[in-house]
Structures are given as C-alpha cells and as structure tokens.
Amino acid sequence: MKIKIVSKNVLKQLLQRNKRKKNTIKKKFPNFQKWINNEDYPTYDQLLQLSQFFNIPFGYFFLEKLPRKKRKKKKENKKEKNSRKKTRKKI
C-alpha cells in the first residue's frame, strides 16, 4: 500500500543533510527522486526502511519539515572548570 501523505519537503531535507549518502540512497531506493517529485509514492515498508536508513523516527515523514538537530554542548577544558570552581568558592 502506497502512502500518499509523505512530506516531500522532509525527503528533500534528508537528501540535503546526507549528501555523502546520495549514491547509496539511489541504489537502495531507486524511486526516491520520484517520491520527491510526487510522481510515485513510497510504501509503508519503504518508509520503515528509510527511517532506519536515516536513523529518524517514522513520524518525521508526515511533518512539514524536519526538526532541528540538537547541538552538542562544547566540553569545557580543565582550566575553565577550575577557574569557575575558584570563583564560586570566593563568593
């Protein structure tokens, strides 16, 4: 059964975020470009495979756009940590 309500914006964003995997995407999902152009639609199983391939929740395919990626906090170096500890003790 083909799923017609898949967001083509999400598919485009996935392609943009994973430019290095472009050739692999084309091999694993030969109709990917057709899905973006609304010429064809993925099946439920294909969407499951896509979500596993891109490591995203299945529900993202039905959003208007992908959520922003969380940025990792920078690790403090030891000097910054020690200086913060010293200023706390003074107060």
C-alpha positions as CSV (number, residue, x, y, z in Angstrom):
1,M,0.0,0.0,0.0
2,K,1.4,3.4,-1.0
3,I,1.5,6.3,1.4
4,K,0.5,9.5,-0.4
5,I,0.7,11.9,2.5
6,V,4.5,11.8,2.9
7,S,6.1,15.2,3.0
8,K,8.3,15.9,0.0
9,N,9.9,18.7,2.0
10,V,11.2,16.2,4.5
11,L,12.5,13.9,1.8
12,K,14.4,16.9,0.2
13,Q,15.8,17.8,3.6
14,L,17.0,14.3,4.2
15,L,18.8,14.3,0.8
16,Q,20.4,17.7,1.6
17,R,21.6,16.6,5.1
18,N,23.0,13.4,3.7
19,K,24.8,14.4,0.5
20,R,27.5,11.9,1.1
21,K,25.0,9.1,1.0
22,K,23.3,10.2,-2.2
23,N,24.6,7.3,-4.3
24,T,23.6,4.8,-1.6
25,I,20.1,6.3,-1.4
26,K,19.7,6.0,-5.2
27,K,20.8,2.3,-5.1
28,K,18.6,1.4,-2.1
29,F,15.6,3.5,-3.1
30,P,15.6,3.9,-6.9
31,N,12.3,5.8,-6.8
32,F,13.4,8.3,-4.2
33,Q,13.5,11.2,-6.8
34,K,10.0,10.2,-8.0
35,W,8.8,10.4,-4.4
36,I,10.2,14.0,-4.1
37,N,8.5,15.0,-7.4
38,N,5.2,13.3,-6.4
39,E,5.4,11.1,-9.5
40,D,5.2,8.0,-7.2
41,Y,4.8,7.3,-3.5
42,P,6.6,5.0,-1.1
43,T,5.0,2.0,0.5
44,Y,4.8,1.6,4.3
45,D,7.7,-0.9,4.2
46,Q,9.8,1.5,2.2
47,L,9.2,4.3,4.7
48,L,10.2,2.0,7.5
49,Q,13.4,1.2,5.7
50,L,14.0,4.9,5.0
51,S,13.5,5.8,8.7
52,Q,16.1,3.1,9.7
53,F,18.5,4.2,6.9
54,F,18.4,7.8,8.0
55,N,18.0,6.9,11.7
56,I,15.0,9.1,12.2
57,P,11.5,8.4,13.8
58,F,8.9,7.1,11.3
59,G,6.6,10.0,12.1
60,Y,9.0,12.6,10.7
61,F,7.8,11.7,7.2
62,F,4.5,13.3,8.0
63,L,5.8,16.6,9.3
64,E,6.0,19.8,7.3
65,K,9.8,19.9,7.8
66,L,12.4,18.1,9.8
67,P,13.0,19.3,13.4
68,R,16.3,21.0,14.0
69,K,19.2,18.8,15.1
70,K,20.3,19.3,18.7
71,R,23.7,20.7,19.0
72,K,26.2,19.1,21.3
73,K,27.5,21.3,24.1
74,K,31.1,22.1,24.0
75,K,33.2,20.4,26.6
76,E,35.0,22.8,28.9
77,N,38.7,22.4,29.3
78,K,40.2,21.9,32.8
79,K,41.3,25.5,33.2
80,E,37.8,26.9,32.7
81,K,36.3,24.4,35.1
82,N,38.9,25.2,37.8
83,S,38.5,28.9,37.4
84,R,34.7,28.6,37.8
85,K,35.2,26.5,40.9
86,K,37.5,29.1,42.4
87,T,35.1,32.0,41.7
88,R,32.3,30.1,43.3
89,K,34.3,29.4,46.5
90,K,35.1,33.2,46.8
91,I,31.5,34.2,46.7
